[in-house]
């Protein structure tokens, strides 16, 4: 799965690109609170958090040493590179990555890395050079969240949001220069689910790529537990590879998503 694309989608879509997914990163790479037994041992690669693209681990120009890791681009803490409003960092919990805008926390399986942010959160495992663009970083498995509005998804229901997002998720995670063209896909699941106490919907595909591993992608949508008017989208991508996490891990992460301890800001609305 391509790491940078999903993070880039969130960065560029939210308030004209002024907010960062990775500011205030919580690195839970040694976390032992796995989402079930499926928590994988760190594999040498990982399909990346959302989307194809480069994983920029350098700090933002104005960030003190050790801060701003895992984002894409610069900007003040939790705020706008282009003078946008400053957003507070979410309250975090051990073993979880928190999406401040969506008001949810995603479990970090053992051996995975977790990143919390004012808008968006993600967990990943298994970095490796992307097969089509070796200068970029992909991952064996990744799960990322953002308000639907931040991904430019106009949907009134969870089902509508998941169905609208799945194709874009597949292209961002396994298409483009990183894995080449997606030649076909097979729908594995399309069903109602309950996540963080909310009635949601998920769609899961298996996609065939022209370069590197094929992939499993899932788009999950549900109302924010902190704000029923805000739809949250959680994108997952796992490589089809013996070293990648099993699909049971995707299921366990989905089941383990919960309401964030600090609630949510609803900052992704009306973007």
Secondary structure, DSSP 8 states (H G I E B T S, - for coil): -BSHHHHHHHHHHGGGGT--SSTT----TT----SSTT-----S-B--SSBSS----S--TT--TT-STT-SS--STTS-TTS----------TTEEEETTTTEEEE--TT-EEE-BSS-EEEEE--EE-SS-TTSEEBSEEEEEEEGGGGT---SSHHHHHHHHHHHHHHHHH-HHHH--EEEEEEEEEEEEEETTEEEEEEEEEEEESSS--EEEEEEEEEETTEEEEEEEEEEEEESSTTS--HHHHHHHHHH-EE-TT----TTTT-
